[in-house]
Amino acid sequence: MTYDELRSRILALTAGERDVIALMATVACEVHHFDARFDWTGFYRVVAPGLLKIGPYQGGHGCLVIPFDRGVCGAAARTGQVQLVADVDAFPGHIACATTTRSELVLPVRNGAGEIIGVFDIDSDRPAAFTPEDAEALGAILDEVFATC
């Protein structure tokens, strides 16, 4: 399956849906099963100023709460920038929610007003598993899915 096919599938499954949790659950499931590199796939939702809480996800357990000032997910939420981390052990302040994670891709998730409502986190048990192309394709899908929220 290509990213274009993934996009079409996700858009078909989420057409007309505006509930953020339902959208997150569907996206996490579809993206998780899209590629064998994706070991943990899910969302952390902004629940208070400076605070993320785990949302719908696929894979093993994740951290329940992440402050904006900690870890890769916190950096994406704090800066509003994609975090493409080839080696999580080299990332200052990385939070080891799972000891098997070697690399990580975290994308900010914005609603239609441009406000960050969470981050989309993909972990891999492979080093340097993610590319800028992954970030670009997944970011475009997220923008389209959450534009109506």
Summary of the structure (lengths in Angstrom):
residues: 149
radius of gyration: 13.9
end to end distance: 27.2
largest distance: 41.3
contacts: 470
relative contact order: 0.19
helix: 35%
strand: 27%
